[in-house]
Amino acid sequence: METAARYLADVARLLTEPEMVAQLGPAVEAVVASCRAGGLTYVFGTGHSHLLGLDLHYRAGGPAYTVPVLDEELMLHKSAIASGERERMTGVAADVLDRYPIGPKDVLIVISNSGVNAVPVEAAQIASDAGVTVIALTSRAYSQASAKGRPILAEIATIVLDNGLPPGDALVSLPGTDLKAGPGSTAIGAALLQALFAEVASQLATDGPPPIFRSSNMPGAAENNRDLVERYKPRNPHL
């Protein structure tokens, strides 16, 4: 189980580096300010990155004010090959974002490990041009290695969360080959975003109970969650 242990050790090392927590500060401030102003935090990613938007959506201990930006053609369940081609196409992001009323008091988190595919880069640019605070979750090292003259998500976003991952995402070298296994972007990204929103909830708690869903199996969950759904469903098409 040496390879499994190496993967877990690499993930733990990245998550416990001091800069990993420190970089969350501006993102926390932006989301707190947005929430206090009545805004929402939209979360957008293509391919596997969309999983992180779903990870924040309607779950126990999670925020009620996050909205996943979802497009089936950019996910993996219909055709992984087609979605991979589509996320590199220009002009797609505008059509996706048009389905969501994202405005200046909102925050848009754009997730792209490589940070160079057309759809997430254009989504960040469209939102930035509209005065929306854009938080990028990406790998600076991967972007720099793969840009080849293309625009980079980290250069467009208002705030950047660097997941610290190497080009190619995978962490563990396989003996006797030039291959690596164990992609880290989902594990690191999910942990970073959950840490971000836990800190946001803590700061919002100074104003009173924050808008957090309870587990349906816990006391008081039905009333708490019903109230939050009534509050946010008009602006969240996925509730």
C-alpha positions as CSV (number, residue, x, y, z in Angstrom):
1,M,0.0,0.0,0.0
2,E,3.0,2.3,-0.5
3,T,1.5,4.1,-3.4
4,A,-1.8,4.8,-1.6
5,A,0.1,6.1,1.4
6,R,2.2,8.4,-0.9
7,Y,-0.9,9.8,-2.5
8,L,-2.5,10.6,0.9
9,A,0.7,12.1,2.2
10,D,1.0,14.3,-0.8
11,V,-2.6,15.6,-0.4
12,A,-2.0,16.1,3.3
13,R,1.2,18.0,2.6
14,L,-0.4,20.3,0.2
15,L,-3.4,21.1,2.4
16,T,-1.3,21.9,5.4
17,E,1.1,24.3,3.7
18,P,0.8,27.7,5.4
19,E,0.0,29.6,2.1
20,M,-3.0,27.2,1.5
21,V,-4.9,28.7,4.4
22,A,-3.6,32.2,4.1
23,Q,-4.8,32.6,0.5
24,L,-8.4,32.0,1.6
25,G,-8.6,35.4,3.3
26,P,-9.6,37.6,0.3
27,A,-12.1,34.9,-0.9
28,V,-13.7,34.7,2.6
29,E,-14.0,38.5,2.7
30,A,-15.6,38.6,-0.8
31,V,-18.2,35.9,0.0
32,V,-19.1,37.3,3.4
33,A,-19.6,40.8,1.9
34,S,-21.7,39.3,-0.9
35,C,-23.9,37.2,1.5
36,R,-24.5,40.2,3.8
37,A,-25.5,42.2,0.7
38,G,-28.0,39.5,-0.3
39,G,-25.9,38.1,-3.0
40,L,-25.3,34.5,-4.1
41,T,-22.1,32.6,-4.8
42,Y,-22.2,30.8,-8.1
43,V,-19.8,27.9,-8.7
44,F,-18.8,26.9,-12.2
45,G,-16.5,24.2,-13.6
46,T,-16.4,22.0,-16.6
47,G,-15.6,18.3,-16.7
48,H,-14.6,17.0,-13.3
49,S,-14.5,20.5,-12.0
50,H,-18.3,20.7,-11.9
51,L,-18.2,18.1,-9.1
52,L,-17.0,20.8,-6.7
53,G,-20.1,22.9,-7.5
54,L,-22.3,19.9,-6.7
55,D,-20.3,19.2,-3.5
56,L,-21.4,22.6,-2.1
57,H,-25.0,22.2,-3.2
58,Y,-27.8,21.4,-0.8
59,R,-25.8,19.3,1.7
60,A,-25.6,19.0,5.5
61,G,-23.3,21.7,6.9
62,G,-23.2,23.5,3.6
63,P,-24.2,27.0,2.6
64,A,-27.7,27.7,1.2
65,Y,-26.5,30.6,-0.9
66,T,-24.3,28.7,-3.3
67,V,-25.6,27.9,-6.8
68,P,-23.9,25.4,-9.0
69,V,-23.7,26.5,-12.7
70,L,-24.5,23.4,-14.6
71,D,-24.5,22.5,-18.3
72,E,-25.0,18.8,-19.2
73,E,-22.9,19.2,-22.3
74,L,-19.9,20.2,-20.2
75,M,-20.3,17.3,-17.8
76,L,-19.1,13.7,-18.2
77,H,-22.2,11.6,-17.9
78,K,-23.5,12.1,-21.5
79,S,-20.1,11.9,-23.3
80,A,-16.8,12.6,-21.7
81,I,-15.1,13.0,-25.1
82,A,-17.7,15.5,-26.3
83,S,-17.6,17.5,-23.1
84,G,-13.8,17.7,-23.3
85,E,-14.0,19.1,-26.8
86,R,-16.8,21.5,-25.8
87,E,-14.9,23.0,-22.9
88,R,-12.3,24.2,-25.4
89,M,-14.8,25.9,-27.7
90,T,-15.1,29.7,-27.7
91,G,-18.5,31.3,-27.3
92,V,-20.0,28.6,-25.1
93,A,-19.6,30.3,-21.7
94,A,-21.9,33.2,-22.6
95,D,-24.8,30.8,-23.3
96,V,-24.2,29.0,-20.1
97,L,-24.1,32.1,-17.9
98,D,-27.1,33.6,-19.6
99,R,-29.2,31.0,-17.7
100,Y,-28.2,32.5,-14.4
101,P,-28.9,36.0,-13.1
102,I,-25.4,36.7,-11.9
103,G,-25.0,40.3,-10.9
104,P,-22.4,42.7,-9.3
105,K,-23.4,41.8,-5.7
106,D,-22.8,38.1,-6.4
107,V,-19.6,36.0,-6.5
108,L,-18.6,33.6,-9.2
109,I,-16.1,30.8,-8.4
110,V,-14.6,29.4,-11.6
111,I,-12.8,26.1,-11.2
112,S,-10.3,24.9,-13.8
113,N,-7.2,23.0,-12.8
114,S,-5.3,23.8,-16.0
115,G,-6.7,27.3,-16.1
116,V,-6.5,27.6,-19.9
117,N,-9.6,26.0,-21.4
118,A,-11.8,28.4,-23.3
119,V,-15.1,28.0,-21.4
120,P,-13.9,28.7,-17.8
121,V,-11.6,31.4,-19.0
122,E,-14.4,33.1,-21.0
123,A,-16.8,32.7,-18.1
124,A,-14.4,34.5,-15.8
125,Q,-13.9,37.3,-18.3
126,I,-17.7,37.8,-18.9
127,A,-18.4,37.9,-15.2
128,S,-15.4,40.2,-14.5
129,D,-16.6,42.6,-17.2
130,A,-20.0,42.7,-15.6
131,G,-18.5,43.8,-12.2
132,V,-18.8,40.4,-10.6
133,T,-16.1,39.3,-8.1
134,V,-14.5,36.2,-9.7
135,I,-12.6,33.7,-7.6
136,A,-10.5,31.3,-9.5
137,L,-9.6,27.8,-8.2
138,T,-6.8,26.6,-10.3
139,S,-3.1,25.5,-10.5
140,R,-0.8,28.3,-11.4
141,A,2.0,25.8,-12.2
142,Y,-0.3,23.9,-14.6
143,S,-1.5,27.1,-16.3
144,Q,2.1,28.4,-16.8
145,A,3.1,25.1,-18.3
146,S,0.2,24.7,-20.7
147,A,-0.8,28.3,-21.7
148,K,1.2,28.5,-24.9
149,G,0.0,32.1,-25.5
150,R,-3.6,31.5,-24.4
151,P,-5.3,33.6,-21.7
152,I,-5.0,32.2,-18.2
153,L,-7.8,32.1,-15.7
154,A,-5.6,33.3,-12.9
155,E,-4.8,36.5,-14.8
156,I,-8.5,37.3,-15.2
157,A,-9.9,36.5,-11.8
158,T,-10.2,39.0,-8.9
159,I,-9.0,36.5,-6.4
160,V,-7.0,33.3,-7.0
161,L,-6.9,30.1,-5.0
162,D,-3.9,28.1,-6.1
163,N,-4.3,24.4,-5.4
164,G,-0.6,23.9,-5.6
165,L,-0.8,20.9,-7.9
166,P,1.8,20.1,-10.6
167,P,1.1,20.2,-14.4
168,G,-0.9,17.2,-15.3
169,D,-2.7,17.0,-11.9
170,A,-1.6,13.4,-11.0
171,L,0.6,13.2,-7.9
172,V,2.2,9.7,-7.7
173,S,4.9,8.4,-10.1
174,L,4.4,4.7,-11.1
175,P,7.6,2.6,-11.0
176,G,9.0,1.5,-14.3
177,T,6.8,3.9,-16.3
178,D,6.6,7.6,-17.2
179,L,3.0,7.7,-15.9
180,K,1.6,9.2,-12.8
181,A,-1.6,8.2,-10.9
182,G,-3.8,9.9,-8.3
183,P,-5.1,13.2,-9.5
184,G,-5.3,15.7,-6.7
185,S,-7.5,18.5,-8.0
186,T,-10.8,17.2,-6.7
187,A,-9.6,16.3,-3.3
188,I,-7.6,19.5,-2.8
189,G,-10.3,21.7,-4.4
190,A,-13.1,20.2,-2.4
191,A,-11.2,20.7,0.9
192,L,-10.3,24.3,0.0
193,L,-13.8,25.2,-0.8
194,Q,-15.3,23.5,2.2
195,A,-12.7,25.3,4.4
196,L,-13.6,28.6,2.7
197,F,-17.3,28.3,3.4
198,A,-16.8,27.0,6.9
199,E,-14.9,30.2,7.6
200,V,-17.5,32.3,5.9
201,A,-20.2,30.6,8.1
202,S,-18.2,31.3,11.2
203,Q,-18.0,35.0,10.3
204,L,-21.6,35.3,9.4
205,A,-22.5,33.7,12.7
206,T,-21.6,37.0,14.4
207,D,-24.8,38.4,12.7
208,G,-27.0,35.4,13.9
209,P,-27.5,31.9,12.7
210,P,-25.9,31.6,9.2
211,P,-27.8,30.1,6.3
212,I,-26.5,26.5,6.6
213,F,-28.4,23.3,5.8
214,R,-28.8,20.7,8.6
215,S,-28.6,17.0,8.0
216,S,-32.2,15.7,7.5
217,N,-31.5,13.2,10.2
218,M,-30.8,15.8,12.9
219,P,-33.3,17.5,15.2
220,G,-34.7,20.8,13.8
221,A,-33.6,20.0,10.3
222,A,-37.0,19.9,8.6
223,E,-37.9,23.5,9.7
224,N,-34.4,24.9,9.2
225,N,-34.1,23.5,5.7
226,R,-37.6,24.3,4.6
227,D,-37.1,27.9,5.5
228,L,-33.8,28.1,3.6
229,V,-35.3,26.5,0.5
230,E,-38.2,28.9,0.6
231,R,-35.7,31.8,0.9
232,Y,-33.3,30.7,-1.9
233,K,-35.3,28.6,-4.3
234,P,-36.6,31.6,-6.3
235,R,-33.0,32.3,-7.3
236,N,-31.5,28.8,-7.3
237,P,-33.0,26.7,-10.2
238,H,-31.4,23.6,-8.8
239,L,-33.2,23.5,-5.4
